[in-house]
């Protein structure tokens, strides 16, 4: 039953919400500093979506850790499929999509060490 609840929370999007919330808390001040102090174009800012993907994957790992379940590859696959579905359906930037996916991939290796 714990596995069903944990996977249901991942499919519903709880890690994405956490990733967007806390990733924005990290990336918005960084973007302000970059735009104010450096000559950087606004089109380069979607690279900061790495923070959102990183925190979303860590939130998924933490969710499974709290339920006492092993952190497996299906979690990362579900997260990647959902974020890809969202970005393709709503015709979002591919640069931001790949930033999300890169952040989730890096967090996968970090989460294995942490949890």
GUGUTOR-940610 format. One record per atom (N, C-alpha, C): residue number from 0; residue in one letter; atom name; x, y, z. Coordinates in pm, whole numbers, padded with zeros to 5 digits. Atoms other than C-alpha are relative to their C-alpha. Example, Ala and Ser with C-alpha at 12.3 -4.5 7.8 and 13.67 -1.06 7.14 Angstrom:
# residues 2
0, A, N, 00089, -00119, 00000 .
0, A, CA, 01230, -00450, 00780 .
0, A, C, 00090, 00120, 00000 .
1, S, N, -00082, -00119, -00006 .
1, S, CA, 01367, -00106, 00714 .
1, S, C, -00077, 00109, 00073 .
***
This chain:
# residues 115
0, X, N, 00082, -00119, 00000 .
0, X, CA, 00000, 00000, 00000 .
0, X, C, 00087, 00126, 00000 .
1, X, N, -00089, -00115, -00002 .
1, X, CA, 00291, 00236, 00073 .
1, X, C, 00054, 00031, -00138 .
2, X, N, -00054, -00020, 00135 .
2, X, CA, 00431, 00182, -00275 .
2, X, C, -00105, 00065, -00090 .
3, X, N, 00107, -00058, 00081 .
3, X, CA, 00095, 00260, -00435 .
3, X, C, -00017, 00149, 00030 .
4, X, N, 00017, -00141, -00039 .
4, X, CA, 00062, 00586, -00239 .
4, X, C, 00119, 00083, -00048 .
5, X, N, -00119, -00074, 00042 .
5, X, CA, 00421, 00691, -00313 .
5, X, C, 00000, 00023, -00151 .
6, X, N, 00004, -00016, 00146 .
6, X, CA, 00388, 00626, -00687 .
6, X, C, -00115, 00091, -00042 .
7, X, N, 00113, -00088, 00031 .
7, X, CA, 00047, 00797, -00690 .
7, X, C, 00037, 00146, 00023 .
8, X, N, -00043, -00137, -00026 .
8, X, CA, 00200, 01108, -00534 .
8, X, C, 00097, 00050, -00106 .
9, X, N, -00092, -00039, 00107 .
9, X, CA, 00475, 01108, -00797 .
9, X, C, -00077, 00027, -00129 .
10, X, N, 00078, -00017, 00124 .
10, X, CA, 00225, 01065, -01081 .
10, X, C, -00088, 00124, 00006 .
11, X, N, 00084, -00119, -00015 .
11, X, CA, -00003, 01337, -00944 .
11, X, C, 00082, 00127, -00018 .
12, X, N, -00086, -00115, 00022 .
12, X, CA, 00290, 01579, -00944 .
12, X, C, 00051, 00070, 00123 .
13, X, N, -00050, -00063, -00122 .
13, X, CA, 00388, 01647, -00586 .
13, X, C, 00148, 00039, -00012 .
14, X, N, -00140, -00044, 00015 .
14, X, CA, 00764, 01644, -00666 .
14, X, C, 00015, 00119, -00095 .
15, X, N, -00008, -00114, 00091 .
15, X, CA, 00703, 01886, -00955 .
15, X, C, -00039, 00129, 00069 .
16, X, N, 00042, -00120, -00074 .
16, X, CA, 00519, 02129, -00732 .
16, X, C, 00111, 00045, 00094 .
17, X, N, -00109, -00034, -00091 .
17, X, CA, 00798, 02114, -00476 .
17, X, C, 00119, 00053, -00078 .
18, X, N, -00110, -00047, 00083 .
18, X, CA, 01056, 02152, -00752 .
18, X, C, -00022, 00141, -00053 .
19, X, N, 00029, -00135, 00048 .
19, X, CA, 00883, 02457, -00896 .
19, X, C, 00006, 00102, 00112 .
20, X, N, 00003, -00093, -00113 .
20, X, CA, 00833, 02614, -00556 .
20, X, C, 00140, 00033, 00049 .
21, X, N, -00133, -00024, -00057 .
21, X, CA, 01180, 02570, -00411 .
21, X, C, 00105, 00030, -00107 .
22, X, N, -00091, -00035, 00109 .
22, X, CA, 01357, 02583, -00748 .
22, X, C, -00010, 00146, -00037 .
23, X, N, 00018, -00142, 00028 .
23, X, CA, 01208, 02925, -00809 .
23, X, C, 00061, 00086, 00110 .
24, X, N, -00061, -00074, -00111 .
24, X, CA, 01322, 03037, -00466 .
24, X, C, 00151, 00011, -00020 .
25, X, N, -00144, -00002, 00026 .
25, X, CA, 01676, 02950, -00574 .
25, X, C, 00032, 00075, -00128 .
26, X, N, -00039, -00052, 00131 .
26, X, CA, 01671, 03052, -00940 .
26, X, C, -00039, 00146, -00023 .
27, X, N, 00039, -00140, 00024 .
27, X, CA, 01490, 03388, -00925 .
27, X, C, 00106, 00098, 00051 .
28, X, N, -00108, -00093, -00040 .
28, X, CA, 01757, 03564, -00713 .
28, X, C, 00125, -00013, -00087 .
29, X, N, -00116, 00018, 00089 .
29, X, CA, 02027, 03411, -00934 .
29, X, C, -00024, 00073, -00131 .
30, X, N, 00029, -00068, 00127 .
30, X, CA, 01855, 03543, -01246 .
30, X, C, 00005, 00152, 00016 .
31, X, N, -00009, -00145, -00024 .
31, X, CA, 01823, 03891, -01093 .
31, X, C, 00145, 00044, 00003 .
32, X, N, -00142, -00035, -00007 .
32, X, CA, 02194, 03893, -01013 .
32, X, C, 00067, -00008, -00136 .
33, X, N, -00060, 00014, 00133 .
33, X, CA, 02287, 03769, -01359 .
33, X, C, -00041, 00113, -00093 .
34, X, N, 00046, -00107, 00088 .
34, X, CA, 02073, 04026, -01537 .
34, X, C, 00051, 00136, 00043 .
35, X, N, -00043, -00130, -00050 .
35, X, CA, 02186, 04311, -01317 .
35, X, C, 00151, 00019, -00014 .
36, X, N, -00145, -00017, -00008 .
36, X, CA, 02560, 04244, -01297 .
36, X, C, 00077, -00047, -00122 .
37, X, N, -00071, 00053, 00115 .
37, X, CA, 02645, 04072, -01625 .
37, X, C, -00077, 00030, -00127 .
38, X, N, 00066, -00015, 00129 .
38, X, CA, 02573, 04110, -01989 .
38, X, C, -00043, -00138, -00047 .
39, X, N, 00054, 00130, 00036 .
39, X, CA, 02359, 03803, -02027 .
39, X, C, -00138, 00023, -00062 .
40, X, N, 00129, -00018, 00065 .
40, X, CA, 02060, 03767, -02254 .
40, X, C, -00109, -00073, 00078 .
41, X, N, 00113, 00060, -00069 .
41, X, CA, 01719, 03681, -02122 .
41, X, C, -00027, -00140, -00054 .
42, X, N, 00023, 00133, 00058 .
42, X, CA, 01707, 03382, -02358 .
42, X, C, 00089, -00107, 00064 .
43, X, N, -00086, 00097, -00068 .
43, X, CA, 01985, 03218, -02155 .
43, X, C, -00054, -00041, 00136 .
44, X, N, 00053, 00029, -00134 .
44, X, CA, 01778, 03216, -01836 .
44, X, C, -00071, -00135, 00012 .
45, X, N, 00060, 00133, -00018 .
45, X, CA, 01593, 02888, -01913 .
45, X, C, 00099, -00106, 00049 .
46, X, N, -00096, 00094, -00055 .
46, X, CA, 01918, 02717, -01818 .
46, X, C, -00013, -00011, 00152 .
47, X, N, 00020, 00004, -00145 .
47, X, CA, 01828, 02801, -01458 .
47, X, C, -00110, -00098, 00040 .
48, X, N, 00102, 00101, -00028 .
48, X, CA, 01545, 02546, -01486 .
48, X, C, 00064, -00127, 00056 .
49, X, N, -00072, 00114, -00058 .
49, X, CA, 01813, 02296, -01380 .
49, X, C, -00031, -00010, 00149 .
50, X, N, 00032, 00000, -00143 .
50, X, CA, 01737, 02400, -01022 .
50, X, C, -00135, -00066, 00025 .
51, X, N, 00133, 00058, -00018 .
51, X, CA, 01371, 02306, -01064 .
51, X, C, 00003, -00151, -00017 .
52, X, N, -00008, 00145, 00022 .
52, X, CA, 01449, 01964, -01208 .
52, X, C, 00078, -00071, 00109 .
53, X, N, -00082, 00058, -00106 .
53, X, CA, 01716, 01898, -00946 .
53, X, C, -00082, -00017, 00127 .
54, X, N, 00077, 00005, -00124 .
54, X, CA, 01486, 01980, -00656 .
54, X, C, -00120, -00093, -00015 .
55, X, N, 00113, 00091, 00021 .
55, X, CA, 01192, 01791, -00810 .
55, X, C, 00044, -00145, 00013 .
56, X, N, -00048, 00138, -00011 .
56, X, CA, 01398, 01473, -00842 .
56, X, C, 00040, -00032, 00144 .
57, X, N, -00032, 00022, -00141 .
57, X, CA, 01531, 01515, -00488 .
57, X, C, -00126, -00016, 00084 .
58, X, N, 00127, 00012, -00072 .
58, X, CA, 01174, 01562, -00365 .
58, X, C, -00061, -00138, -00023 .
59, X, N, 00048, 00135, 00027 .
59, X, CA, 01075, 01237, -00536 .
59, X, C, 00079, -00104, 00077 .
60, X, N, -00083, 00091, -00078 .
60, X, CA, 01368, 01060, -00374 .
60, X, C, -00031, 00008, 00148 .
61, X, N, 00034, -00017, -00140 .
61, X, CA, 01282, 01206, -00035 .
61, X, C, -00136, -00061, 00032 .
62, X, N, 00132, 00059, -00018 .
62, X, CA, 00921, 01099, -00078 .
62, X, C, 00010, -00151, 00016 .
63, X, N, -00016, 00144, -00010 .
63, X, CA, 01024, 00739, -00136 .
63, X, C, 00080, -00039, 00124 .
64, X, N, -00077, 00026, -00122 .
64, X, CA, 01276, 00757, 00147 .
64, X, C, -00090, 00006, 00123 .
65, X, N, 00091, -00013, -00114 .
65, X, CA, 01004, 00874, 00386 .
65, X, C, -00097, -00117, 00009 .
66, X, N, 00086, 00118, 00000 .
66, X, CA, 00784, 00582, 00281 .
66, X, C, 00079, -00128, 00023 .
67, X, N, -00082, 00117, -00024 .
67, X, CA, 01076, 00345, 00337 .
67, X, C, 00014, -00089, -00122 .
68, X, N, -00010, 00076, 00124 .
68, X, CA, 01089, 00237, -00027 .
68, X, C, 00133, 00029, -00069 .
69, X, N, -00127, -00024, 00070 .
69, X, CA, 01400, 00195, -00243 .
69, X, C, -00019, 00100, -00113 .
70, X, N, 00002, -00099, 00106 .
70, X, CA, 01482, 00473, -00483 .
70, X, C, 00039, -00068, -00130 .
71, X, N, -00025, 00073, 00124 .
71, X, CA, 01449, 00312, -00824 .
71, X, C, -00005, 00091, -00122 .
72, X, N, 00001, -00072, 00126 .
72, X, CA, 01480, 00418, -01183 .
72, X, C, -00141, 00037, -00048 .
73, X, N, 00135, -00040, 00045 .
73, X, CA, 01099, 00418, -01242 .
73, X, C, -00043, 00139, 00046 .
74, X, N, 00036, -00134, -00047 .
74, X, CA, 01070, 00736, -01036 .
74, X, C, 00052, 00104, -00097 .
75, X, N, -00059, -00094, 00095 .
75, X, CA, 01307, 00922, -01267 .
75, X, C, -00069, -00009, -00135 .
76, X, N, 00068, 00016, 00128 .
76, X, CA, 01132, 00779, -01572 .
76, X, C, -00137, 00066, 00003 .
77, X, N, 00132, -00064, -00013 .
77, X, CA, 00789, 00890, -01447 .
77, X, C, 00015, 00151, -00001 .
78, X, N, -00022, -00144, -00003 .
78, X, CA, 00922, 01238, -01371 .
78, X, C, 00038, 00052, -00139 .
79, X, N, -00044, -00044, 00132 .
79, X, CA, 01092, 01263, -01711 .
79, X, C, -00113, -00004, -00102 .
80, X, N, 00113, 00010, 00094 .
80, X, CA, 00784, 01146, -01901 .
80, X, C, -00100, 00112, 00025 .
81, X, N, 00097, -00104, -00029 .
81, X, CA, 00557, 01389, -01721 .
81, X, C, 00050, 00138, -00041 .
82, X, N, -00050, -00134, 00034 .
82, X, CA, 00781, 01692, -01767 .
82, X, C, 00014, 00015, -00151 .
83, X, N, -00006, -00004, 00146 .
83, X, CA, 00839, 01603, -02132 .
83, X, C, -00139, 00017, -00060 .
84, X, N, 00138, -00014, 00045 .
84, X, CA, 00465, 01563, -02183 .
84, X, C, -00049, 00143, 00017 .
85, X, N, 00042, -00137, -00026 .
85, X, CA, 00403, 01903, -02027 .
85, X, C, 00065, 00097, -00100 .
86, X, N, -00069, -00094, 00086 .
86, X, CA, 00669, 02085, -02229 .
86, X, C, -00039, -00015, -00146 .
87, X, N, 00040, 00022, 00140 .
87, X, CA, 00567, 01926, -02559 .
87, X, C, -00145, 00042, -00021 .
88, X, N, 00141, -00033, 00015 .
88, X, CA, 00192, 01969, -02502 .
88, X, C, -00023, 00150, -00003 .
89, X, N, 00021, -00144, -00007 .
89, X, CA, 00214, 02337, -02410 .
89, X, C, 00102, 00079, -00080 .
90, X, N, -00094, -00064, 00093 .
90, X, CA, 00484, 02412, -02671 .
90, X, C, 00097, 00094, 00073 .
91, X, N, -00097, -00076, -00077 .
91, X, CA, 00740, 02529, -02416 .
91, X, C, 00139, -00012, -00062 .
92, X, N, -00136, -00003, 00051 .
92, X, CA, 01108, 02594, -02476 .
92, X, C, 00070, -00135, 00020 .
93, X, N, -00075, 00126, -00013 .
93, X, CA, 01318, 02286, -02548 .
93, X, C, 00123, 00018, 00087 .
94, X, N, -00115, -00028, -00086 .
94, X, CA, 01610, 02452, -02372 .
94, X, C, -00038, -00018, 00146 .
95, X, N, 00046, 00018, -00138 .
95, X, CA, 01408, 02464, -02051 .
95, X, C, -00029, -00146, 00029 .
96, X, N, 00025, 00143, -00019 .
96, X, CA, 01298, 02102, -02100 .
96, X, C, 00128, -00075, 00026 .
97, X, N, -00127, 00070, -00019 .
97, X, CA, 01654, 01981, -02138 .
97, X, C, 00069, 00042, 00130 .
98, X, N, -00053, -00042, -00129 .
98, X, CA, 01752, 02189, -01835 .
98, X, C, -00066, -00076, 00113 .
99, X, N, 00072, 00081, -00100 .
99, X, CA, 01482, 02016, -01629 .
99, X, C, 00055, -00141, 00003 .
100, X, N, -00046, 00139, 00008 .
100, X, CA, 01597, 01675, -01752 .
100, X, C, 00143, -00014, 00051 .
101, X, N, -00137, 00004, -00050 .
101, X, CA, 01963, 01755, -01682 .
101, X, C, 00003, 00011, 00152 .
102, X, N, 00007, -00014, -00145 .
102, X, CA, 01877, 01869, -01330 .
102, X, C, -00049, -00127, 00067 .
103, X, N, 00051, 00124, -00058 .
103, X, CA, 01679, 01551, -01267 .
103, X, C, 00104, -00111, -00009 .
104, X, N, -00104, 00102, 00014 .
104, X, CA, 01965, 01336, -01397 .
104, X, C, 00110, 00018, 00103 .
105, X, N, -00102, -00027, -00102 .
105, X, CA, 02218, 01504, -01171 .
105, X, C, -00053, -00034, 00139 .
106, X, N, 00059, 00030, -00131 .
106, X, CA, 01981, 01476, -00875 .
106, X, C, -00014, -00149, 00022 .
107, X, N, 00009, 00145, -00013 .
107, X, CA, 01942, 01105, -00945 .
107, X, C, 00128, -00056, 00063 .
108, X, N, -00126, 00048, -00055 .
108, X, CA, 02310, 01049, -00874 .
108, X, C, 00025, 00054, 00141 .
109, X, N, -00013, -00056, -00135 .
109, X, CA, 02303, 01279, -00571 .
109, X, C, -00093, -00072, 00096 .
110, X, N, 00099, 00065, -00087 .
110, X, CA, 01989, 01113, -00432 .
110, X, C, 00044, -00141, 00038 .
111, X, N, -00050, 00134, -00032 .
111, X, CA, 02151, 00769, -00452 .
111, X, C, 00098, 00008, 00115 .
112, X, N, -00098, -00016, -00108 .
112, X, CA, 02429, 00896, -00227 .
112, X, C, -00066, 00043, 00130 .
113, X, N, 00065, -00053, -00120 .
113, X, CA, 02196, 01078, 00014 .
113, X, C, -00094, -00101, 00063 .
114, X, N, 00104, 00087, -00053 .
114, X, CA, 01911, 00831, 00048 .
114, X, C, 00043, -00144, -00015 .
***
